[in-house]
Amino acid sequence: MSRQLLASLLGLLLTFSISAQDKLPFKVEEITRFDEPWSMAFLPDGRMLVTEKKGRLTIVSQQGEKSLVGGVPDVDYGGQGGLGDVALHPDFANNRLVYLSYAEAGVGGVRGAAVARGTLVEEGRRAQLQNLQVIWRQYPKVLGYGHYGHRILFDDNKHLWISSGDRQKFTPAQDMQSSMGKILRLHDDGSVPKDNPFVNYRQQDAFVDGEAIYDEIWSLGHRNPLGLAFDLTGKLWVIEMGPAGGDELNLVKRAANYGYPVVSNGKHYDGRPIPDHDTRPEFAAPAITWTPVISPADLIVYRGKLFDGWRGDALAAGLSAQGIVRIKFDGEKAKEVARYDMGARIRKVTEGPDGVLWVLEDERAQSEGRLLKLMPKRR
Protein backbone atom coordinates (compact mmCIF):
# COMPACT_ATOMS: atom_id res chain seq x y z
CA MET A 1 0.00 0.00 0.00
CA SER A 2 1.40 3.42 -0.96
CA ARG A 3 2.04 6.07 1.66
CA GLN A 4 -0.45 8.36 -0.11
CA LEU A 5 -3.22 5.74 0.01
CA LEU A 6 -2.43 4.89 3.64
CA ALA A 7 -2.59 8.55 4.59
CA SER A 8 -5.95 8.88 2.82
CA LEU A 9 -7.38 5.87 4.66
CA LEU A 10 -6.15 7.17 8.01
CA GLY A 11 -7.71 10.53 7.22
CA LEU A 12 -11.04 8.90 6.42
CA LEU A 13 -10.94 6.91 9.66
CA LEU A 14 -10.11 10.03 11.67
CA THR A 15 -12.94 11.93 9.96
CA PHE A 16 -15.38 9.10 10.70
CA SER A 17 -14.24 8.95 14.33
CA ILE A 18 -14.66 12.70 14.80
CA SER A 19 -18.06 12.60 13.07
CA ALA A 20 -19.25 9.74 15.31
CA GLN A 21 -18.08 11.56 18.45
CA ASP A 22 -19.93 14.71 17.34
CA LYS A 23 -23.19 12.78 17.70
CA LEU A 24 -22.48 11.74 21.30
CA PRO A 25 -23.79 13.79 24.25
CA PHE A 26 -20.39 13.61 25.92
CA LYS A 27 -16.74 14.29 25.19
CA VAL A 28 -14.44 11.26 24.99
CA GLU A 29 -10.86 11.54 26.23
CA GLU A 30 -8.36 8.69 26.00
CA ILE A 31 -6.34 8.39 29.21
CA THR A 32 -4.21 5.27 28.65
CA ARG A 33 -4.36 1.71 27.29
CA PHE A 34 -4.35 -1.79 28.75
CA ASP A 35 -3.84 -5.35 27.50
CA GLU A 36 -7.29 -7.02 27.69
CA PRO A 37 -8.74 -4.90 30.50
CA TRP A 38 -11.76 -6.36 32.32
CA SER A 39 -12.77 -4.23 35.29
CA MET A 40 -11.92 -1.27 37.49
CA ALA A 41 -12.74 0.22 40.88
CA PHE A 42 -11.99 3.62 42.36
CA LEU A 43 -9.77 4.05 45.39
CA PRO A 44 -10.78 6.75 47.91
CA ASP A 45 -8.10 9.12 46.61
CA GLY A 46 -9.45 9.02 43.02
CA ARG A 47 -6.95 6.55 41.57
CA MET A 48 -8.27 3.36 39.95
CA LEU A 49 -7.55 -0.33 40.30
CA VAL A 50 -7.71 -1.92 36.84
CA THR A 51 -7.67 -5.66 36.11
CA GLU A 52 -6.32 -7.26 32.94
CA LYS A 53 -7.35 -10.79 31.98
CA LYS A 54 -3.81 -12.13 31.78
CA GLY A 55 -3.43 -11.56 35.52
CA ARG A 56 -2.23 -8.00 36.07
CA LEU A 57 -3.68 -5.60 38.61
CA THR A 58 -2.65 -1.97 38.11
CA ILE A 59 -3.12 1.23 40.04
CA VAL A 60 -3.68 4.04 37.53
CA SER A 61 -4.10 7.74 38.17
CA GLN A 62 -6.67 9.86 36.38
CA GLN A 63 -3.79 11.19 34.28
CA GLY A 64 -2.80 7.67 33.17
CA GLU A 65 0.22 7.01 35.41
CA LYS A 66 0.47 3.29 36.16
CA SER A 67 2.00 1.08 38.83
CA LEU A 68 1.60 -2.70 39.10
CA VAL A 69 0.26 -4.39 42.22
CA GLY A 70 1.98 -7.56 43.42
CA GLY A 71 0.50 -10.54 45.22
CA VAL A 72 -2.28 -11.19 42.68
CA PRO A 73 -3.49 -14.82 42.58
CA ASP A 74 -2.45 -17.11 39.72
CA VAL A 75 -5.16 -17.08 37.05
CA ASP A 76 -6.16 -19.62 34.42
CA TYR A 77 -6.00 -17.42 31.35
CA GLY A 78 -7.77 -18.51 28.18
CA GLY A 79 -11.02 -17.95 26.33
CA GLN A 80 -13.26 -15.89 28.61
CA GLY A 81 -11.15 -16.77 31.65
CA GLY A 82 -8.50 -14.86 33.53
CA LEU A 83 -8.44 -12.08 36.08
CA GLY A 84 -11.94 -10.62 36.31
CA ASP A 85 -13.70 -8.23 38.62
CA VAL A 86 -12.34 -6.00 41.39
CA ALA A 87 -14.23 -4.46 44.32
CA LEU A 88 -13.31 -2.66 47.51
CA HIS A 89 -14.68 -3.69 50.88
CA PRO A 90 -17.22 -1.10 52.13
CA ASP A 91 -14.80 -0.35 55.01
CA PHE A 92 -11.77 -0.17 52.72
CA ALA A 93 -10.61 3.11 54.26
CA ASN A 94 -10.03 1.22 57.51
CA ASN A 95 -9.24 -2.38 56.49
CA ARG A 96 -7.72 -1.91 52.95
CA LEU A 97 -9.42 -5.11 51.72
CA VAL A 98 -9.58 -5.66 47.94
CA TYR A 99 -11.68 -8.43 46.38
CA LEU A 100 -10.79 -10.08 43.06
CA SER A 101 -12.61 -12.64 40.94
CA TYR A 102 -10.72 -14.85 38.52
CA ALA A 103 -10.61 -18.17 36.68
CA GLU A 104 -8.81 -20.83 38.69
CA ALA A 105 -7.31 -24.07 37.37
CA GLY A 106 -8.18 -27.43 38.92
CA VAL A 107 -6.84 -30.97 38.53
CA GLY A 108 -7.20 -32.69 35.17
CA GLY A 109 -7.86 -29.65 33.00
CA VAL A 110 -10.97 -28.43 34.77
CA ARG A 111 -11.40 -24.85 35.92
CA GLY A 112 -13.84 -22.52 37.62
CA ALA A 113 -14.32 -19.03 38.97
CA ALA A 114 -13.03 -18.00 42.38
CA VAL A 115 -13.08 -14.92 44.59
CA ALA A 116 -10.16 -13.93 46.83
CA ARG A 117 -9.50 -10.99 49.09
CA GLY A 118 -6.27 -9.41 50.27
CA THR A 119 -5.00 -6.31 52.03
CA LEU A 120 -3.66 -3.58 49.76
CA VAL A 121 -0.37 -2.35 51.20
CA GLU A 122 1.39 0.61 49.58
CA GLU A 123 4.76 0.77 51.24
CA GLY A 124 8.10 0.83 49.52
CA ARG A 125 8.52 0.68 45.77
CA ARG A 126 5.55 -1.47 44.83
CA ALA A 127 2.02 -1.96 46.12
CA GLN A 128 1.16 -5.50 47.26
CA LEU A 129 -1.89 -7.58 48.09
CA GLN A 130 -1.00 -9.29 51.35
CA ASN A 131 -2.67 -12.13 53.28
CA LEU A 132 -4.53 -13.26 50.17
CA GLN A 133 -7.38 -15.63 51.02
CA VAL A 134 -9.76 -17.48 48.68
CA ILE A 135 -13.26 -17.02 50.11
CA TRP A 136 -15.39 -18.61 47.36
CA ARG A 137 -15.00 -21.17 44.60
CA GLN A 138 -17.43 -22.04 41.82
CA TYR A 139 -18.60 -25.63 42.21
CA PRO A 140 -17.96 -27.93 40.51
CA LYS A 141 -14.96 -27.12 38.34
CA VAL A 142 -15.58 -28.21 34.73
CA LEU A 143 -13.89 -28.32 31.34
CA GLY A 144 -14.14 -25.30 29.06
CA TYR A 145 -13.24 -21.61 28.99
CA GLY A 146 -16.58 -19.80 28.94
CA HIS A 147 -19.33 -18.22 31.03
CA TYR A 148 -17.59 -17.62 34.32
CA GLY A 149 -19.77 -14.60 35.08
CA HIS A 150 -17.93 -13.66 38.31
CA ARG A 151 -19.07 -10.08 38.76
CA ILE A 152 -18.84 -9.06 42.42
CA LEU A 153 -20.75 -6.37 44.29
CA PHE A 154 -21.29 -5.23 47.88
CA ASP A 155 -24.59 -3.99 49.28
CA ASP A 156 -25.15 -1.49 52.09
CA ASN A 157 -25.19 -4.31 54.65
CA LYS A 158 -21.73 -5.50 53.52
CA HIS A 159 -23.11 -8.64 51.88
CA LEU A 160 -21.04 -9.83 48.93
CA TRP A 161 -23.03 -10.68 45.80
CA ILE A 162 -21.49 -12.90 43.10
CA SER A 163 -22.83 -13.63 39.62
CA SER A 164 -21.90 -17.18 38.62
CA GLY A 165 -22.23 -18.25 34.98
CA ASP A 166 -23.43 -21.63 33.73
CA ARG A 167 -19.97 -22.35 32.21
CA GLN A 168 -21.76 -23.25 28.92
CA LYS A 169 -23.02 -26.47 30.55
CA PHE A 170 -26.74 -25.54 30.49
CA THR A 171 -28.32 -27.83 33.12
CA PRO A 172 -26.23 -26.75 36.16
CA ALA A 173 -28.20 -23.48 36.09
CA GLN A 174 -31.17 -25.52 37.46
CA ASP A 175 -29.09 -27.79 39.72
CA MET A 176 -29.23 -26.85 43.41
CA GLN A 177 -26.05 -28.86 44.02
CA SER A 178 -24.06 -26.56 41.71
CA SER A 179 -23.23 -22.89 42.14
CA MET A 180 -23.18 -22.39 38.34
CA GLY A 181 -25.90 -20.32 36.72
CA LYS A 182 -26.77 -18.59 39.99
CA ILE A 183 -26.71 -15.29 41.84
CA LEU A 184 -25.04 -15.87 45.22
CA ARG A 185 -25.11 -13.92 48.49
CA LEU A 186 -22.35 -14.23 51.09
CA HIS A 187 -20.89 -12.41 54.05
CA ASP A 188 -17.72 -10.43 53.35
CA ASP A 189 -15.59 -13.37 54.61
CA GLY A 190 -17.30 -15.89 52.30
CA SER A 191 -19.53 -17.42 54.96
CA VAL A 192 -23.26 -17.90 54.31
CA PRO A 193 -25.89 -15.54 55.77
CA LYS A 194 -28.39 -17.53 57.78
CA ASP A 195 -31.30 -15.69 56.16
CA ASN A 196 -30.43 -16.82 52.62
CA PRO A 197 -33.50 -18.41 51.00
CA PHE A 198 -32.23 -21.98 50.68
CA VAL A 199 -30.40 -22.41 53.98
CA ASN A 200 -32.95 -24.98 55.13
CA TYR A 201 -33.35 -26.55 51.68
CA ARG A 202 -32.63 -30.27 51.63
CA GLN A 203 -31.61 -32.44 48.69
CA GLN A 204 -28.85 -34.99 48.49
CA ASP A 205 -26.19 -32.79 50.04
CA ALA A 206 -23.31 -31.27 48.09
CA PHE A 207 -20.77 -29.72 50.43
CA VAL A 208 -17.70 -27.56 49.90
CA ASP A 209 -15.63 -26.74 52.98
CA GLY A 210 -18.43 -28.05 55.18
CA GLU A 211 -21.20 -25.87 53.78
CA ALA A 212 -23.99 -26.88 51.42
CA ILE A 213 -23.83 -25.28 47.97
CA TYR A 214 -27.50 -24.38 47.99
CA ASP A 215 -27.01 -22.26 51.11
CA GLU A 216 -25.13 -19.73 48.95
CA ILE A 217 -27.87 -19.40 46.34
CA TRP A 218 -30.14 -16.36 46.11
CA SER A 219 -31.59 -17.00 42.63
CA LEU A 220 -31.09 -19.54 39.86
CA GLY A 221 -31.69 -20.21 36.16
CA HIS A 222 -29.15 -17.66 34.89
CA ARG A 223 -26.93 -18.13 31.82
CA ASN A 224 -23.96 -15.76 31.78
CA PRO A 225 -24.66 -12.89 34.19
CA LEU A 226 -22.05 -10.21 33.59
CA GLY A 227 -23.47 -7.16 35.32
CA LEU A 228 -24.87 -6.55 38.82
CA ALA A 229 -26.20 -3.23 40.11
CA PHE A 230 -28.53 -1.87 42.76
CA ASP A 231 -30.95 0.85 41.68
CA LEU A 232 -31.67 3.93 43.77
CA THR A 233 -34.47 2.14 45.64
CA GLY A 234 -32.24 -0.82 46.59
CA LYS A 235 -33.51 -3.34 44.03
CA LEU A 236 -30.84 -5.62 42.53
CA TRP A 237 -30.66 -6.00 38.75
CA VAL A 238 -28.60 -8.42 36.67
CA ILE A 239 -27.82 -8.23 32.97
CA GLU A 240 -26.83 -11.41 31.20
CA MET A 241 -25.94 -12.78 27.79
CA GLY A 242 -28.55 -14.93 26.12
CA PRO A 243 -27.75 -17.69 23.62
CA ALA A 244 -28.36 -16.84 19.94
CA GLY A 245 -30.60 -13.89 20.79
CA GLY A 246 -32.38 -13.13 24.02
CA ASP A 247 -29.95 -11.07 26.12
CA GLU A 248 -31.76 -10.28 29.38
CA LEU A 249 -32.12 -7.66 32.08
CA ASN A 250 -33.61 -9.29 35.19
CA LEU A 251 -34.82 -7.94 38.51
CA VAL A 252 -33.21 -10.29 41.03
CA LYS A 253 -35.75 -11.56 43.57
CA ARG A 254 -35.27 -13.85 46.53
CA ALA A 255 -35.42 -17.57 45.51
CA ALA A 256 -36.60 -16.73 41.99
CA ASN A 257 -35.89 -19.04 39.06
CA TYR A 258 -35.21 -17.29 35.73
CA GLY A 259 -35.66 -20.44 33.70
CA TYR A 260 -32.44 -21.02 31.77
CA PRO A 261 -31.95 -23.39 29.95
CA VAL A 262 -35.61 -24.46 30.04
CA VAL A 263 -36.76 -21.12 28.61
CA SER A 264 -35.09 -18.25 26.80
CA ASN A 265 -36.10 -15.64 24.24
CA GLY A 266 -33.15 -16.80 22.17
CA LYS A 267 -32.28 -20.15 20.63
CA HIS A 268 -29.36 -22.57 20.66
CA TYR A 269 -26.39 -21.68 18.45
CA ASP A 270 -27.07 -24.76 16.30
CA GLY A 271 -30.53 -23.40 15.53
CA ARG A 272 -32.56 -25.60 17.87
CA PRO A 273 -35.40 -23.61 19.44
CA ILE A 274 -35.79 -22.90 23.15
CA PRO A 275 -39.32 -22.20 24.47
CA ASP A 276 -39.93 -18.50 25.15
CA HIS A 277 -40.49 -17.21 28.67
CA ASP A 278 -44.20 -16.70 28.09
CA THR A 279 -44.68 -20.47 27.65
CA ARG A 280 -43.62 -21.17 31.25
CA PRO A 281 -45.11 -18.57 33.61
CA GLU A 282 -43.66 -20.33 36.67
CA PHE A 283 -40.27 -18.86 35.73
CA ALA A 284 -39.47 -15.19 36.36
CA ALA A 285 -39.61 -13.21 33.11
CA PRO A 286 -36.97 -10.65 32.14
CA ALA A 287 -37.72 -6.94 32.29
CA ILE A 288 -36.01 -6.46 28.90
CA THR A 289 -34.79 -8.86 26.23
CA TRP A 290 -32.60 -7.93 23.28
CA THR A 291 -32.64 -9.59 19.86
CA PRO A 292 -30.39 -8.66 18.07
CA VAL A 293 -28.18 -8.99 21.11
CA ILE A 294 -26.09 -6.27 22.72
CA SER A 295 -23.73 -8.79 24.42
CA PRO A 296 -23.83 -7.05 27.81
CA ALA A 297 -20.55 -7.03 29.74
CA ASP A 298 -21.35 -4.82 32.72
CA LEU A 299 -24.09 -2.78 34.41
CA ILE A 300 -24.06 0.25 36.69
CA VAL A 301 -26.73 2.61 37.99
CA TYR A 302 -25.73 6.24 37.66
CA ARG A 303 -25.92 8.14 40.94
CA GLY A 304 -24.31 11.42 40.01
CA LYS A 305 -25.68 14.74 38.79
CA LEU A 306 -23.07 15.65 36.18
CA PHE A 307 -25.02 14.02 33.32
CA ASP A 308 -28.33 15.85 33.30
CA GLY A 309 -31.35 13.55 33.56
CA TRP A 310 -29.33 10.37 33.96
CA ARG A 311 -29.48 9.97 37.73
CA GLY A 312 -31.09 6.61 38.54
CA ASP A 313 -30.67 5.24 35.00
CA ALA A 314 -28.70 2.08 34.30
CA LEU A 315 -25.78 2.04 31.89
CA ALA A 316 -24.92 -1.27 30.25
CA ALA A 317 -21.60 -1.92 28.53
CA GLY A 318 -22.22 -3.52 25.12
CA LEU A 319 -19.67 -5.74 23.41
CA SER A 320 -21.38 -6.59 20.11
CA ALA A 321 -23.41 -3.37 20.42
CA GLN A 322 -20.08 -1.50 20.52
CA GLY A 323 -21.53 1.09 22.80
CA ILE A 324 -23.29 2.06 25.99
CA VAL A 325 -26.99 1.29 26.45
CA ARG A 326 -28.96 3.59 28.79
CA ILE A 327 -31.93 2.04 30.59
CA LYS A 328 -34.66 3.77 32.61
CA PHE A 329 -36.47 2.07 35.49
CA ASP A 330 -40.13 2.34 36.44
CA GLY A 331 -40.56 0.28 39.61
CA GLU A 332 -40.05 -3.33 38.49
CA LYS A 333 -40.18 -2.40 34.81
CA ALA A 334 -37.39 -1.13 32.61
CA LYS A 335 -36.86 0.06 29.05
CA GLU A 336 -33.96 1.10 26.85
CA VAL A 337 -34.04 4.85 26.28
CA ALA A 338 -30.78 5.55 24.45
CA ARG A 339 -27.76 3.91 22.88
CA TYR A 340 -24.39 5.59 22.45
CA ASP A 341 -22.15 4.30 19.66
CA MET A 342 -18.57 4.14 20.92
CA GLY A 343 -17.17 2.40 17.85
CA ALA A 344 -15.57 -0.37 19.95
CA ARG A 345 -16.54 -3.27 22.19
CA ILE A 346 -17.21 -1.84 25.65
CA ARG A 347 -16.20 -4.01 28.61
CA LYS A 348 -16.81 -1.81 31.65
CA VAL A 349 -18.49 1.45 32.64
CA THR A 350 -17.75 2.97 36.06
CA GLU A 351 -18.90 6.14 37.76
CA GLY A 352 -16.00 8.04 39.25
CA PRO A 353 -15.71 10.98 41.59
CA ASP A 354 -18.00 13.94 40.85
CA GLY A 355 -20.16 11.85 38.50
CA VAL A 356 -17.58 11.50 35.71
CA LEU A 357 -17.93 8.30 33.68
CA TRP A 358 -14.94 6.06 32.98
CA VAL A 359 -15.02 3.35 30.33
CA LEU A 360 -12.82 0.37 29.51
CA GLU A 361 -12.84 -0.87 25.95
CA ASP A 362 -12.39 -4.55 25.28
CA GLU A 363 -9.11 -5.23 23.54
CA ARG A 364 -9.27 -4.10 19.92
CA ALA A 365 -7.82 -6.12 17.05
CA GLN A 366 -4.08 -5.51 16.95
CA SER A 367 -4.26 -2.94 19.75
CA GLU A 368 -4.95 -2.53 23.44
CA GLY A 369 -8.22 -1.54 25.06
CA ARG A 370 -8.42 2.12 25.96
CA LEU A 371 -9.38 3.72 29.27
CA LEU A 372 -11.72 6.58 28.39
CA LYS A 373 -13.01 9.53 30.39
CA LEU A 374 -16.50 10.77 29.48
CA MET A 375 -17.64 14.30 30.29
CA PRO A 376 -20.93 15.90 29.20
CA LYS A 377 -20.77 18.48 26.46
CA ARG A 378 -21.66 21.95 27.62
CA ARG A 379 -24.44 23.60 25.65
N, C-alpha and C positions, 0 to 999 in steps of 0.2 A: 504494500500500500504506500502511495506517495505521501510525502510530508504535507503537500497541499490538500490532498483528500482527507488525511487524518485530521488536519487542522479544521477542515470544514465540518467533519463529523463531530468533533469535540465542540465546535461552536454551536451546532444544532442541538446537541445534548444539553449544553449550558443554557441555551435559549429556552428549551423545553422545561428544564428544571426551574428556571426563574419564572416562566409562565405559570407552571403548576403551583409554585409557592405564592404567586400573586393571588390565587384563588382561595388560599387558606386564611382563616381568621386570626392567625398568629404568625409571628416571625419565628424562623427556624435557624438556630445557631449551632454549628458543629463545635463540640468541646474537645473531644478526643476519640480514639478508636480502640476497640478491643477484639480479641480473637475469640469468636463464638460466645459473646456475652449472653447471660441468661437472666440475671436478676440484679436488683440493687436495693439498698436501704440507706436512709440518711442517718448519720451520726448526729448527736446533739449540737455539735459545733458547725454543722452545715456541710461537712465532707460526706462522701458516699462510700459505702462498701459495695463493690461490684464483683459478681461471680462470673467466671468463664467456664464453659463446659469441660475443658480439658483439666480442670482442677486448680485454677488459680483464683485467689481472693485478693482483691486490690483495694486499697484506700485511694480515692481520687478526690482532689479538690474541685471546686466549681470552676476553676481555671484550667483543669485538665492535668494537674501535677499528680503523678502516680507513685505509690509505694506498695510493694508486695507484702502480704501478711503470711507469716509462717505458721506451721502447726495445723494446716488444713488436712482433713482425712484423705486417705487414698480413695480415688474414685474409679469406677469401672466405666471408662470412656468408650462410647461407640453408639451409633444410631442416635436415639433420643436420650441416651444416658450420659451421665457425667455429673459435674457439680451443678446443683440446681438453685434452689431458693435461699434467701438470706433474710433473717428477721432479728430484731433486737428484742430482748426481754423488756417488758413494760417498765421494770426498775433498772434499766441499763445504766442510768446515771450513777447508781449506787453499786450494782453488782457486776457491770461490764460483760454480761452474758450475751453471746452471739449464737444464734441457731442457724444451722446449715442443713439443707436436704441434698441428697446425692444418690447416685446409683452405686451399689455395693456388690462386689463379686462374692459368690459362694463357692462351694465345692462342686466340681463336675461340670462347670460351664454355666451354672445357673446364676441368676443375679436378681436384685430387688432394690427398692428404694429404702433409704434410711434417713434418720434425722439425728444429728449430734449437736451438742452445745459445748462451748468452751469460753474461757474468760479472755477477753481482748486486753492484752498488755502492751502498752506503747512505751517501752523503756529501751534505751540504747539505740542501735542503728536500725533495727527492724522490728515492726510490730509482730506479735505472736498470739496465736490462740493456745492458751495453756489449760491443762486439766480437761482435755477433750473427753467427752463421755457420750456414747451412743445411747439415746433414750427411747428410740423406736425403730423397729424394723418391719418392713412389709413382709407379710407371711401368706403363702410360702414363697420362697425364691423359685423362679422358673426360668426356662430358656427364653431367649429373645431380647430385643433391644428397644422395645417400644412401650408407650403408655405408662410411664412411671407416675405421671401426675405431679406429686410431691410439692405442691404449693403449701406454704405454712403461714399461719396468721394467728395473732393473739387477739382476744377480746378484752373487754374492760375488767373482767374478773380474773384475768391472767390465765384463762384456759388456752391451751394450744390446739388449734384446729389444723388438720392435715387432709389434703385431698390426695386420695390414693387411686391411681388408674387401674384399669382391668388387665394391663400388661398384654393386650391383644389376645386374651384367652377366653373372652366372652363370659362363660358360665360362672367364673368366680365372683362376678359382680352380684350374683344372687345367692352366693354361698356364705352362710353365717360363720363358717369355720375358716374363712379367708378374709384378710383385710384388703384385698384388691377390689376395685370398683366401689369404694366407699368414701364417705366423709367421716373423719374420726375426730373425737374430742378427748383431750388428755389434760392432766395437770402439767405445769411447766417443767416438772422433773420426769415426765413420761408415765407417771402412774395414772390410774383410771379414776375419774370422778364417780363417786358412788351413786350419783343421780343420773348417770347415763341411761338411755332407754332400755338397753338390753342386758343390764348387769345381772338381772335375775332370770335371764333367758336360759333355757336348758335344751341342748341337743347333745349328741355325742361330742364330748369336750375336745376342743383343740386348744392347747396351752402353749404359750411362749413365755419363758421366764416366770412360770407359775401363775400367769393370768390368762383367762380365757380370751380368745380373739374377739368374740362378739361383745365383750364388755367395752371395747374401744369404740364400737360403731355408733354413729349418730344417724346416718342415713345410708341407703344402699341403692344398687341398680344404676350406678354411674359408669360412664365409659372412660373418658380421658379428661378428668376435670383439671383445668389448667389456670383457673382464676377463682379466688375467694375474696369476698369483700362484704363488709357490713354497711348497710345504708344508714341514713341519718336517724332513723327510728330504731335501729338495732337489729333489723332483720338481716339474716345471712343469705347471700346469693352466691351461686357457683355458675361459672360458664365452662362449657365442655365441648370438645370436638365430637361430632357425630361420625357415623361411618361415611358412606358415599351420600352426602346430603345430611340434613338434620342436625346441624350444630344447635346447641341448646343453652338457654339461660334458665336456671331453675332457682326457685325460692326454696332454701333448705329448711325443712321442717323435721321436728323430732320424730324419729322412727319411720320416716316416709321411705317408700320404695319408688324409684323413678323409672323402673321397668326394663332397663337394658340388661341383656340383649333380647328380652321377650318382645319389647316394643321399641320403636324408634321412628322418627319421621324421615329417616334415610333408608338406605338399603345396603346390603353387603357389597363389597368391592367386586365380587364376581357376578353381580347382577341379581342375585337371589333377593326376593322381597323380604322385608321385615314388617309385620303388622304395625300400623300407625297407633299413636297413643290413644286416639278416640275409640279404638276397638277394645280397649281394656281399661275401663274407668277405675278399676281398683288401684291402678298405678298413678302416681302424681304426674300431672301433665306439665310440660315446660311453659314458662311465661312467654318466651319467644323461641321460635326455631328459624334457622337460616338455611335455605336452599335456593341458589348456590351458597356454598359455605363461606364463612369468613375465616375459618381456622383460628379460633380464639386462643391466645397464648397467655393472657393475663386480664385481670379486672381490678379496677379501683373505683371508689366513689369519691368524687371531688368534694372537698370540704372548704376550700378557700373562697375568696371573693374577687380574686384578680381577674378571672374570666367571667365576665358579666353574664348572669343567667345560668351558669353551669353548676352552681352549688347544689349538691344533692344528686346530680346526675352521675351515672356510671360511665366509665371510659374503658372500652375493651381494646386490647392490642390485637390486631388482625395480621396473621401471617399471609395467607393467600389473598386476603382483602388488601394487603399492602397499605394499611392505613389504621386510623383510629375510629372506632365506632362509638358514638355517643348515644346513651340510652337514658330515657326518663322513666321514673317510677310513679305509679299511682296506686298506693297501698300494696296489694299483692300482684298488681299487674305491671307490665313494663312494655315499652315500645322503643324502637330505634327512631331517633329524631334527626341524626346527622351522621355523615361519614366524611372523614378527612383523608384525602389521598396523599400519602407520604412518599409514594414511589419506591417503597422498599418494604420487605417483610418486617413487621413490628413485633418485637419479643416482649417488651415490658414498658409500661407507663407508670410513673411514680410522681406523686405530688411532693414537692419540696417546700422549703421554707418560703413563707410569704405567698403561697399559692402558685408558684412557678411550676410548670410541668417539665419533667425530664423523661426522655424516651431512649430506650435501647433498641437499635435495629438488630435483627438477626444478621448473622454473617452474610454478606453479599458474595456473589460469585467473584472469585479472584481478589477479594478485598475484605477488610475487617468491618465488623458492625460498628456503627457510629453511636456515640453518646450525644444526644441532641438536647438543647434547651429551648423550650417553647414559651414565648411571651406574646400576650395579646397585642394586636396592632391598635395603635391609638388613632381614633377617628378625628 
